[in-house]
C-alpha cells in the first residue's frame, strides 16, 4: 500500500498544516512517510509545493517521479494545473475553485477550472465559501484536506486526532471551526 501526493498552493495558505496532519496521521496508522522540502515559502504569496510519499513499505526517495503522483491536492487552482505532469493517468486532483491572484496576468479562472476538470478525476470545490461556513476563512486548507480524506490511504480517525492536536491549543472556537471545515470539505467532495 502506497500513495504519492503533490501538495500545492501559495505561501500562507496552510500547506505546512496539511503536511503536518498527513505526516502525523501516517505515523499513527503505522505507515512510513517521506516529505520533500516545501519549496516557495520564502515569501508570502509565492508558489508552494511539496512531495509527500506514504507507504507500508520502504520509501527510497522523497521525490515523486513525473507521471507517478496518485493525487494533487491544491489550495489554489492554477497551482494544481502547474503540477499536472506529475499526475498518474488514473490520478485525482482535489483543488479549490478560489483563486489567489498573486500575479498581474492571472489567467481567466474559467479556463483554469476547465483545465482542472480535464484531469482523469477531479474534485473542485469552493474552499473559501466552505471555510467561512465553518467559521474561519483561514480553514480553507482543512476544507481541502477533508475533501481529500476519502481518497487518502489514511484512517479518518487519525486525521481528526491530528487536527485536534494541531488546533486544540488555539482554543475551542478555532478547533471546532477546523473540525467543521474538514467535515464540510468531505461532504462536498462526496457530493461532487
Protein Blocks (a to p, Z undefined) as FASTA:
>chain_A
ZZdddddddehilmmmmmmmmmmmmmmnopacdddddehilpghiacdddddddfbdcfb
fbdcehiafbdcdfbfklmmmmmmmpcfkbccdddfbdcdfbfklccfklmmmmmmmpmb
dcdddfklmmmmnopaklmmmmmmmmmmmmpcbdfklmmmmmmmmmmmnojklmmmmmmm
mmmmmmmmmmZZ
